[in-house]
Amino acid sequence: MASTPDSLLSLVPVVPVVVIDDLDHAVPVARALVDGGLPVIELTLRTPVALDAIAAIAAEVPEILVGAGTIVAPGQVEQAVDAGAQFLVSPGSTPTLLSAMAGSGVPFLPGTATVSEALAVLEAGFTEMKFFPAEASGGAAYLRSIASPVPAARFCPTGGITAASASSYLALPNVGCVGGSWLTPADALAAGDWERVSRLAAEATALG
């Protein structure tokens, strides 16, 4: 299993955000991402097979860092870690959810969309966070505008970001990486086109 990092924002320029509907796709997509130079995957807990997919990847693709996204309830924290998740990502933050993730023993990115939410996460002692939904919440221009007044906060923007817009985020001083779902298109997964996934991963790696 890949070693757990001190910082989630400095591993790769783009964290693949992946929805797995078919458990048989989990291991091949993880291997394709590794082949493309992205040894990190965030599996969203949006489908019935998500936890099993995390377990399969953790067991069969040890060279990738596998995380669980769309953590929206404290109970999911334990479920994800028990399945083998090595990091956690939430779309938003509440005091209870933040406490549960902090007690998980693995790195995590609590979700924020406003300055007040970012300040609340900073007050809790955490400087790395997700900015979601990035495009709908003001995009790169918003993050640029809060870099000076809130310099301690560092972000992984996710939500609506594309291969074309990723570089505008990555150029910002308060952005360490972005989250992207464009690396694993649903039609590529359905067709088992792992070469396409690897190619998209390689292009994303080059953004760094």
N, C-alpha and C positions, 0 to 999 in steps of 0.2 A: 504494500500500500504506500502511496506517495506520502512523504513526510508533511506534517502540518506546518504551514508557514507562520511567521510572526505577523506578516501583513498580507492581506488578500488583494490589496490594490496594486501590488508591485510584481505580480507573477506573470501576467500576460496583458497585452493591450486590450484584448477583447475576451470576455468570459462568455462562452456559449451558454445561452439560456434555452434549455431543451424541454419540450413536451413529448413524453413517450406514451403512446397509446397501445403499442404492441410490444410486449415484453421481449420478444425475439429481436427487436431493434436495438435494445439497450447496449449490449456489448459491442456489436459492430459499429454503432455510431461513436462510442467512446474510443474505439481503436482508430477510427477514421480521423477523429479530432487529434489524437496523439500523432498520427502519421503526418498531419498537416502542421504540426508544431505547436498545438494548443493542449497541454496536458492538464486542463482544468475543465470541468463540466458542472453546470448547475442544473439539476433536474427539478422541475417544478412539481409540487404536490397537487396537481390538478386532475390527475387521472387515477383510476383504481389500481393501476399497476406501478405507480410511481415508487413506492417503498421497495417493492420487489426489484424494480429496475436499479435502484441505488444499491441494493444488496448484491445483485448480479455483477454490476460494474466494480464494486469494491472487491469482490472475490476474484474476478477474472481479468480485470485490467488494473493491476496494482500500480502501474506507472502514471495513472491519472489521479488528480485530486478531485474527488466527487463530493458535491454539496447538494443540499436540499433548498429549493426556493419555494416561494409562496407559503412561508410559515406564517400562519395567521392566528394560531391558538397555542397556548402553552403546552398542551398535550402533544402537539405535533413535534415539538422539540425533542422529547424523549424518543418518540417513534422514529424520527429521522436518524438520530444518533445511534439508536439500537440497530437500525438497518445498515449502518456503515457510513453515514454522512460525515464528512470531515470538516464541513463548514455549513453555515446556515444563512439564509437571506430572507428577510421579511419585506413585504410591500409597504408596510407602515409600522408604527411603534406605539405601544401602550406601556405604562409602567409594569404591568404584569408580564407582558410578552418580553419586554426588555430584560426583566429579571430572570425569566426562564432561560432565555438565550445566554445571558451572562453566566448562568450556573451550569451550562451544558458541558463545559470543558473543551469546546471547540470554538474557533474563530467565527464571527458572525458579522453581517452587515444589516443593521436595523434600517428600515425604510423611513425616509423623510421626504417631504414635498414643500415645506415652508421653512422660513428662518426660525420661527418659534420651535418647530419640531427638531430642527438641527441643534438649536440651543439646548433643548431638553436632553438630547442624546449626549451632547458635550457635558452637561451638568451631571449626567450619570457616569461620566468618566470615559466615554468612548469617542474617538475622533474619526473613525472610519465608518461610513454609512452609505446606504443606497439612496439615490435620488430617483424617485418614481412617482408618477409616470413622467419621464423626462421631457419628451416633446410637448405633452399636454400641459406641463407645469411651467413652461417658459423656456425650456431648452438650454442651449449653450449660453445664450444671452443672459438668462437668469443666473446661472452659476457664475458667470463672469462678474455680474454685478454684486454678488455677495462674497466674492473672494477676499476683498479688503476688509469689510466689516466683520466677517466671520472667518478669519484666516486659519483657525485651528481645525476646521472641518474639512475632511477630504472625502470625495464622493466616487461612487461607481454609478453613473447615470444609466438607467435602463428604461425602456419603454418607447417604442417608436423610432429608435435609432437604426440607421441603415449603414451599409458600407460606405455610402457617399457622405453621410453626415458625421460619421464616427470621428474623423480627424479634427473636426471643429471642436469637439469635446476634449479630445486627448491633448489638444494644444493648451488647455486651461491649466493654471497652476494648482487648482484645487481638485483636479480630476486625476485619479490614478489609472483607471481603466474604465471601459464601458461594458455593459451587458448587451448581448445581441442574439436575437432569435433567427436572424437571416442566415446564419451559418448552417442551420439544419432545417431546410425547407420541408414542409410536410410532404410535398410530392417526391422529393429525393428519398425521404425515409420510406415512403410507401413503395417506391420502386427499388429500394435497396441500392441506390446509387451512392455508394460510399466514396467512390472516387470524387464525385462532385463535392461531397462534404469535406473531404481532405483538401480539395482545391480551394474552397471557400475559407477553410481554416488557415491555409498557407497565406492567402491574401490578407486575412485579418492579422496574422502574425507580423506581416510586413508593415503594418500601420505603426508598430512600435519602434 
